[in-house]
Amino acid sequence: MKNRRRRQLSARGRDGRPTRRVLLLLDWYATDLHRGIARYAHEAGWALDATAGHLERQPLLWRPDGIICLPTRNSPSAASARCAAIPTVSIGAYPIRGTPQVTADNNLIGEMAADYFQRRGFIHSAFYHRIPGRNPEQRKAAFQRAAARHGLNCYAIDAAAARRDARPMPQRGTGGPLRSRQGRKIEFSSFEYLRKRLVELPKPLAVFANFDDEAVEVITAAQAEGLRVPEEVAVLGVGNDELRCEFAPVRLSSIDDNLAGTGYTAAKLLDLLMRKKRPANRCIYIPPVGVITRESTDIMTLPHPHVQAALAAIQARFRESINAPELVKTIPLSYRRLHDAFKKLVGHSITDEVNRLRLEHAMRLLVDTDDKLLAIAHASGFSDDVVMSKLFRREKGMPPGAFRHLARERRPF
């Protein structure tokens, strides 16, 4: 009877063979992560079960062939995966002993945020996180190192540490709430702490938040204190969740950490394990795609008015097929003096900034359209696709066609 029921529950792939059954144990849910896993499952003909997060228990109808697990601290999912004794891949900052891991490259994410703020001319920056964990600690450390390298002042807005410091140790043997010596209940508000820190830190301030949710908290706290976003407080998140970013109080700029690519890679790695093959790497780091600029950081704060004007001119006209000297003809300064000031304040030349913007624009068109390379090159300001391809190879280590193929792994089907 048991075997018959199992046969009934076994779906079959396009070739007539029983399909693999894969269980998702995700301690926190992200649509793009699920989308990336689903794309590989579609290609491989898998059956996916993602109900564990809704049911708060592992489904009992069938034993999976493999598990993709996203554990957190003290994770029930990690315990379930360890006990299952079947092929498992973990996603995120918390590895499961003995299983391969796919995780975001937090060093690159932190460096990318500091580089971005430096290019926009900020002197004062801060890192905000409310929930403790490996991700925020790694991102903060990388952000602080890169900020110091760029000469940025970097402050911590650490609500988790502030909460710990605000609470005295409970009296031994008491099971009630924490109380002060006067008997009053100890309360700590992360939001009030955030508001206080935003007020006391120097302006204009560029805040890098660990995730999009925390970045939205920064925008809300700044507005509650009457601080203008982005003029006084610019805010950058991580995740590029469009439902959060597009509908934040001020549309949120965010680092796209390629969650869909993480999910796809994890599924591909699990496929190797289920076919009894050993992966080349036990831990795979997924680099971020880039910064998606929206209103929350759409400002330049450079102290040099001519350099700021040059940046504005470049932003407005980089898609035109003209060179750097032509772009800045309207600025009342010799090109040599402007070039030197620009390089000192921005960190690279005017030509480099033009190429950077053209490359970013071409990258978006490669992912979002099916246009030919020559059309994308012209739309991005390049003279032809050969020039664009040379820049892609130099900056990305691959031609545009290969970039398009890899980036589209973020799409579901």
C-alpha positions as CSV (number, residue, x, y, z in Angstrom):
1,M,0.0,0.0,0.0
2,K,2.8,2.3,0.9
3,N,4.7,1.6,-2.3
4,R,1.6,2.1,-4.4
5,R,0.9,5.5,-2.7
6,R,4.5,6.6,-3.3
7,R,4.2,5.6,-7.0
8,Q,1.0,7.7,-7.2
9,L,2.8,10.7,-5.8
10,S,5.8,10.4,-8.1
11,A,5.4,12.8,-11.1
12,R,7.2,11.9,-14.3
13,G,9.4,14.1,-16.4
14,R,9.2,14.7,-20.2
15,D,11.3,11.7,-20.9
16,G,8.9,9.4,-18.9
17,R,11.3,8.9,-16.0
18,P,10.3,9.8,-12.4
19,T,11.2,13.4,-11.7
20,R,13.4,14.5,-8.8
21,R,11.5,15.8,-5.8
22,V,13.1,18.8,-4.1
23,L,12.0,20.3,-0.8
24,L,12.6,24.0,0.0
25,L,13.2,24.7,3.7
26,L,13.5,28.5,3.8
27,D,13.6,30.2,7.2
28,W,12.9,33.5,5.4
29,Y,11.2,33.9,2.0
30,A,12.3,35.9,-1.0
31,T,10.5,35.8,-4.3
32,D,13.6,36.2,-6.4
33,L,15.3,33.3,-4.6
34,H,12.3,31.1,-5.2
35,R,12.3,32.3,-8.8
36,G,15.9,31.3,-9.4
37,I,15.4,27.8,-7.9
38,A,12.2,27.4,-10.0
39,R,14.0,28.3,-13.2
40,Y,16.5,25.5,-12.7
41,A,13.7,23.1,-11.6
42,H,11.8,23.9,-14.8
43,E,14.9,23.1,-16.9
44,A,15.6,19.9,-14.9
45,G,12.0,18.7,-14.7
46,W,11.9,18.7,-10.9
47,A,8.9,18.7,-8.6
48,L,9.3,21.5,-6.0
49,D,7.7,21.6,-2.6
50,A,7.8,25.0,-0.9
51,T,5.0,24.5,1.6
52,A,7.2,23.9,4.6
53,G,7.4,27.7,5.3
54,H,3.6,28.0,5.3
55,L,2.9,24.8,7.2
56,E,5.8,25.4,9.7
57,R,6.7,21.7,9.4
58,Q,8.2,19.4,6.9
59,P,5.7,17.8,4.5
60,L,5.1,14.1,5.2
61,L,3.6,13.0,1.9
62,W,6.9,12.0,0.3
63,R,10.6,11.8,1.1
64,P,12.5,14.3,-1.1
65,D,15.5,13.5,-3.3
66,G,17.2,16.7,-2.2
67,I,16.8,19.8,0.0
68,I,17.6,23.4,-0.5
69,C,17.8,25.0,2.9
70,L,18.0,28.7,4.0
71,P,18.9,28.5,7.7
72,T,19.1,31.4,10.2
73,R,20.5,31.4,13.7
74,N,19.2,28.5,15.8
75,S,17.4,27.4,12.6
76,P,14.8,24.6,12.7
77,S,15.4,24.2,9.0
78,A,19.0,23.4,9.5
79,A,18.1,20.8,12.1
80,S,15.6,19.2,9.7
81,A,18.1,19.1,6.8
82,R,20.8,17.5,9.0
83,C,18.4,14.8,10.2
84,A,17.2,14.0,6.7
85,A,20.6,12.5,5.6
86,I,19.9,13.2,1.9
87,P,21.6,15.6,-0.5
88,T,21.3,19.2,0.8
89,V,22.6,22.6,-0.2
90,S,22.4,25.6,2.1
91,I,21.8,29.2,1.1
92,G,22.9,32.3,3.1
93,A,25.3,33.2,5.8
94,Y,24.8,30.3,8.1
95,P,26.3,27.0,6.8
96,I,25.1,23.6,7.7
97,R,28.1,21.4,8.7
98,G,29.0,19.0,5.9
99,T,26.8,20.6,3.2
100,P,27.8,22.9,0.3
101,Q,26.8,26.5,0.7
102,V,25.8,29.3,-1.7
103,T,25.9,32.8,-0.3
104,A,26.1,36.5,-1.2
105,D,29.6,38.0,-1.5
106,N,29.2,40.4,1.4
107,N,32.6,41.9,0.9
108,L,31.8,43.0,-2.7
109,I,28.4,44.3,-1.5
110,G,30.0,46.5,1.2
111,E,32.7,47.8,-1.1
112,M,30.1,48.5,-3.8
113,A,28.1,50.7,-1.3
114,A,31.2,52.7,-0.3
115,D,32.3,53.2,-3.9
116,Y,28.9,54.4,-4.8
117,F,28.7,57.0,-2.0
118,Q,32.3,58.2,-2.8
119,R,31.3,58.7,-6.5
120,R,28.4,60.9,-5.4
121,G,30.6,63.0,-3.3
122,F,29.6,62.1,0.3
123,I,32.0,62.7,3.2
124,H,29.8,61.3,6.0
125,S,28.4,57.8,5.8
126,A,26.8,55.3,8.2
127,F,25.9,51.6,8.3
128,Y,22.5,50.7,9.8
129,H,21.2,47.3,10.9
130,R,18.6,46.3,13.5
131,I,18.9,42.5,13.5
132,P,22.2,40.9,14.4
133,G,23.8,38.3,12.2
134,R,26.7,37.3,10.0
135,N,25.4,39.2,6.9
136,P,25.3,42.6,8.6
137,E,28.6,42.1,10.3
138,Q,30.4,41.1,7.1
139,R,28.8,43.9,5.1
140,K,29.6,46.5,7.8
141,A,33.2,45.5,8.0
142,A,33.7,45.6,4.2
143,F,31.8,48.9,4.0
144,Q,34.0,50.5,6.8
145,R,37.2,49.3,5.1
146,A,36.2,50.7,1.7
147,A,34.9,53.9,3.3
148,A,38.2,54.4,5.1
149,R,40.1,53.8,1.8
150,H,38.0,56.5,0.1
151,G,38.5,58.9,3.0
152,L,34.8,58.8,4.1
153,N,33.8,59.2,7.8
154,C,31.9,56.1,8.7
155,Y,29.6,55.8,11.7
156,A,27.7,52.8,13.1
157,I,23.9,52.9,13.7
158,D,23.8,49.5,15.4
159,A,20.3,49.0,17.0
160,A,21.2,45.4,18.0
161,A,24.2,46.6,20.1
162,A,22.2,49.5,21.5
163,R,19.5,47.2,22.6
164,R,22.0,45.0,24.4
165,D,23.6,47.9,26.1
166,A,20.2,49.3,27.2
167,R,19.2,46.2,29.0
168,P,20.7,45.2,32.4
169,M,21.2,41.5,33.1
170,P,18.0,39.9,34.6
171,Q,18.0,38.8,38.2
172,R,18.7,35.2,38.6
173,G,15.6,33.0,38.9
174,T,13.2,35.7,37.7
175,G,11.0,34.8,34.7
176,G,9.3,38.2,34.3
177,P,10.3,41.1,32.0
178,L,13.6,42.9,32.5
179,R,13.3,45.7,35.0
180,S,15.5,48.5,36.3
181,R,16.5,48.8,39.9
182,Q,13.6,51.2,40.5
183,G,11.3,48.4,39.3
184,R,10.3,50.0,36.0
185,K,10.1,47.8,32.9
186,I,13.0,48.3,30.6
187,E,11.9,49.2,27.1
188,F,14.0,49.9,24.0
189,S,12.7,51.2,20.7
190,S,15.0,50.5,17.7
191,F,13.0,53.2,15.7
192,E,13.5,55.9,18.4
193,Y,17.2,55.0,18.6
194,L,17.5,55.3,14.8
195,R,15.7,58.7,14.8
196,K,18.1,59.9,17.5
197,R,21.2,58.8,15.6
198,L,20.1,60.4,12.4
199,V,19.6,63.7,14.1
200,E,23.0,63.7,15.8
201,L,25.2,62.6,12.9
202,P,26.7,65.2,10.5
203,K,24.9,66.0,7.2
204,P,24.6,65.3,4.4
205,L,24.7,61.7,5.5
206,A,24.8,58.6,3.3
207,V,23.3,55.6,5.1
208,F,23.9,52.1,3.9
209,A,21.3,49.7,5.4
210,N,21.8,45.9,5.6
211,F,18.5,45.1,3.7
212,D,15.8,46.9,1.9
213,D,13.4,46.6,4.9
214,E,15.9,48.4,7.2
215,A,16.6,51.0,4.5
216,V,12.8,51.8,4.4
217,E,13.0,52.2,8.2
218,V,15.8,54.8,7.8
219,I,13.7,56.8,5.3
220,T,10.7,56.7,7.6
221,A,12.8,57.7,10.6
222,A,14.4,60.6,8.7
223,Q,11.1,61.9,7.6
224,A,9.7,61.6,11.2
225,E,12.5,64.0,12.2
226,G,11.9,66.4,9.4
227,L,15.1,65.4,7.5
228,R,14.9,65.6,3.7
229,V,15.7,62.4,1.7
230,P,18.1,62.5,-0.1
231,E,19.3,66.1,0.4
232,E,20.2,65.6,4.1
233,V,20.0,61.7,4.4
234,A,20.6,59.6,1.4
235,V,19.6,55.9,1.8
236,L,20.8,52.7,0.1
237,G,19.5,49.2,0.7
238,V,20.3,45.7,-0.4
239,G,18.0,43.3,-2.2
240,N,16.4,45.5,-4.9
241,D,13.0,44.1,-4.0
242,E,10.8,46.2,-6.4
243,L,7.7,45.9,-4.2
244,R,9.7,47.5,-1.3
245,C,11.9,49.9,-3.3
246,E,9.2,51.3,-5.7
247,F,6.6,51.8,-2.9
248,A,8.9,53.2,-0.1
249,P,8.1,56.7,1.2
250,V,10.9,57.8,-1.1
251,R,11.7,55.4,-4.0
252,L,14.6,53.4,-2.6
253,S,18.0,52.9,-4.3
254,S,19.3,49.4,-3.7
255,I,22.1,47.0,-4.5
256,D,20.8,44.0,-6.5
257,D,22.5,41.1,-4.7
258,N,21.3,38.6,-7.4
259,L,19.0,36.4,-5.2
260,A,17.6,34.7,-8.3
261,G,21.2,33.8,-9.4
262,T,21.8,32.5,-5.9
263,G,18.8,30.3,-6.1
264,Y,19.6,29.0,-9.5
265,T,23.2,28.3,-8.5
266,A,22.0,26.4,-5.4
267,A,19.7,24.3,-7.4
268,K,22.4,23.5,-10.0
269,L,24.7,22.5,-7.1
270,L,22.1,20.3,-5.6
271,D,21.6,18.6,-9.0
272,L,25.3,17.6,-8.9
273,L,24.9,16.1,-5.4
274,M,21.8,14.1,-6.4
275,R,23.7,12.7,-9.3
276,K,26.4,11.5,-6.9
277,K,29.0,14.1,-8.2
278,R,31.3,16.1,-6.0
279,P,31.1,19.9,-6.5
280,A,34.4,21.8,-7.3
281,N,33.7,24.3,-4.5
282,R,32.0,23.7,-1.1
283,C,31.2,27.4,-0.8
284,I,30.1,29.6,-3.8
285,Y,30.0,33.4,-3.4
286,I,27.5,35.2,-5.6
287,P,28.6,38.7,-6.6
288,P,26.1,41.6,-6.7
289,V,24.8,42.8,-10.0
290,G,25.1,46.5,-9.2
291,V,23.4,49.5,-7.7
292,I,19.9,50.5,-8.9
293,T,19.6,54.2,-8.4
294,R,16.3,55.7,-7.4
295,E,15.3,58.9,-5.6
296,S,16.6,58.0,-2.2
297,T,20.3,58.6,-3.4
298,D,19.7,60.7,-6.5
299,I,21.9,63.6,-5.5
300,M,25.5,64.8,-5.8
301,T,27.1,66.4,-2.8
302,L,30.5,67.4,-4.2
303,P,32.0,70.6,-2.7
304,H,33.3,71.7,-6.2
305,P,30.4,73.3,-8.2
306,H,32.1,72.8,-11.5
307,V,32.7,69.1,-10.9
308,Q,29.1,68.8,-9.8
309,A,28.0,70.5,-12.9
310,A,30.2,68.2,-15.0
311,L,28.6,65.1,-13.3
312,A,25.1,66.5,-14.1
313,A,26.0,67.1,-17.7
314,I,27.5,63.6,-18.1
315,Q,24.4,62.1,-16.5
316,A,22.1,63.9,-18.9
317,R,24.1,63.3,-22.1
318,F,26.2,60.1,-21.8
319,R,23.9,58.3,-24.2
320,E,24.9,60.7,-27.0
321,S,27.8,59.7,-29.2
322,I,30.1,62.5,-28.1
323,N,33.4,62.6,-26.2
324,A,34.2,63.9,-22.8
325,P,35.5,67.4,-23.8
326,E,32.4,68.0,-25.8
327,L,30.2,66.9,-22.9
328,V,31.6,69.6,-20.6
329,K,32.0,72.5,-23.0
330,T,29.4,74.6,-21.1
331,I,31.4,74.6,-17.9
332,P,33.5,77.8,-17.4
333,L,36.8,76.0,-16.6
334,S,39.6,74.7,-18.7
335,Y,39.3,71.0,-19.5
336,R,42.7,70.3,-17.9
337,R,41.7,72.0,-14.6
338,L,38.3,70.4,-14.6
339,H,39.8,67.0,-15.4
340,D,42.2,67.3,-12.4
341,A,39.5,68.4,-10.0
342,F,37.1,65.7,-11.2
343,K,39.7,63.0,-10.8
344,K,40.6,64.2,-7.3
345,L,37.0,64.4,-6.0
346,V,35.3,61.5,-7.9
347,G,38.3,59.1,-8.0
348,H,38.5,58.6,-11.7
349,S,38.5,60.6,-15.0
350,I,35.6,62.2,-16.9
351,T,36.0,59.6,-19.6
352,D,35.9,56.8,-17.1
353,E,32.6,58.2,-15.7
354,V,31.1,58.4,-19.2
355,N,32.1,54.8,-19.9
356,R,30.8,53.6,-16.5
357,L,27.4,55.1,-17.2
358,R,27.3,53.8,-20.7
359,L,28.3,50.3,-19.5
360,E,25.5,50.3,-16.8
361,H,22.9,51.4,-19.4
362,A,24.1,48.7,-21.8
363,M,23.9,46.1,-19.0
364,R,20.2,47.0,-18.3
365,L,19.3,46.8,-22.0
366,L,21.0,43.4,-22.4
367,V,18.9,42.0,-19.6
368,D,15.6,43.8,-20.2
369,T,15.5,43.7,-24.0
370,D,16.2,41.4,-26.9
371,D,17.8,44.1,-29.0
372,K,20.9,43.4,-31.1
373,L,24.3,44.4,-29.7
374,L,24.7,47.2,-32.3
375,A,21.4,48.7,-31.3
376,I,22.3,48.5,-27.6
377,A,25.7,50.1,-28.3
378,H,24.2,53.1,-30.1
379,A,21.4,53.5,-27.5
380,S,24.1,53.6,-24.8
381,G,26.3,56.1,-26.4
382,F,29.0,53.8,-27.9
383,S,30.1,54.4,-31.5
384,D,29.6,50.7,-32.3
385,D,29.3,47.2,-30.7
386,V,33.1,46.5,-31.1
387,V,33.9,49.4,-28.7
388,M,31.2,48.3,-26.3
389,S,32.5,44.7,-26.4
390,K,36.0,45.8,-25.6
391,L,34.8,47.7,-22.5
392,F,32.7,44.7,-21.4
393,R,35.7,42.4,-21.6
394,R,37.9,44.8,-19.7
395,E,35.4,45.6,-16.9
396,K,33.3,42.5,-16.7
397,G,35.8,39.8,-18.0
398,M,33.3,38.6,-20.6
399,P,31.7,39.7,-23.9
400,P,28.2,41.3,-23.8
401,G,26.5,38.1,-25.1
402,A,27.9,36.0,-22.2
403,F,26.8,38.7,-19.7
404,R,23.3,38.6,-21.1
405,H,23.2,34.8,-20.8
406,L,24.4,34.9,-17.2
407,A,22.2,37.8,-16.1
408,R,19.1,36.2,-17.5
409,E,19.5,33.3,-15.1
410,R,17.7,35.7,-12.8
411,R,14.5,35.3,-14.9
412,P,12.1,32.5,-14.0
413,F,11.6,30.8,-17.4
